[in-house]
Amino acid sequence: MAYIFQPDRYLLIQQIKRVAPYVRGRVLDVGAGEVDRYSHYFSFDTCTRMDVRHAKSVDIVGSADAIPLSSESMDSVICTQVFEHLSNPVKAAQEIYRVLAPGGVAIVTVPQTNELHEEPFDYFRYTRYGIKHIFESAGFETILEEQRGGFFSTVAQMRIRYCIDRFHLYRHPMLAKLVGFPLKLYGKWSIFLDSKDRSIANSKHAMGGCFVFNKEK
């Protein structure tokens, strides 16, 4: 598959790298998917990959709102870009709290602005206030929150994603190669513009956010 630069994915990886030091001990990756994208950024004793579908890289099959593990059996939970696909996000947050040992942390990333994907299992988008409310109501303390992108990169992401879907770029590698470089320049430029615009107006727009939630001892 051709690689096409997307501001959202680029910035998401940067966020994962920044929060990686919080991850430790026994790790559960909730909604891990078929591809292990992030575990090499973390230090851990064990990493259990869970998803709703069977796959070679999946250790246990289960749903986020009914995690098939005993209480307080994990030290860290990773859950990236999953909560938009959960029909019961409140229950999922409660389950993550349940399986974490006291002092454990949950690393959660969510979209705020995103195209429809994995339809029809695409239910929600989250502001930082919404996802914090869900996790804090489950008993967590928010110890870090970071917005992903601003006005310029959000607009660029939407335009780049439209081009990918409209012209089926992942199915046409030659076309993807032709437009890939200018799209990357545009995406990187949009991220630069966001870095220079510290206004409230810019901060009202985001592709999503990254959060670290703590289960107090």
Secondary structure, DSSP 8 states (H G I E B T S, - for coil): ------HHHHHHHHHHHHHGGG--SEEEEET--SS--SGGG---SEEEEEESS--TT-SEE-BTTB--S-TT-EEEEEEES-GGG-S-HHHHHHHHHHHEEEEEEEEEEEESS----STTS------HHHHHHHHHHTT-EEEEEEEE--HHHHHHHHHHHHHHHHTTGGG-HHHHHHHHHHHHHHHHHHHHHHHH---HHHHT--SEEEEEEE---
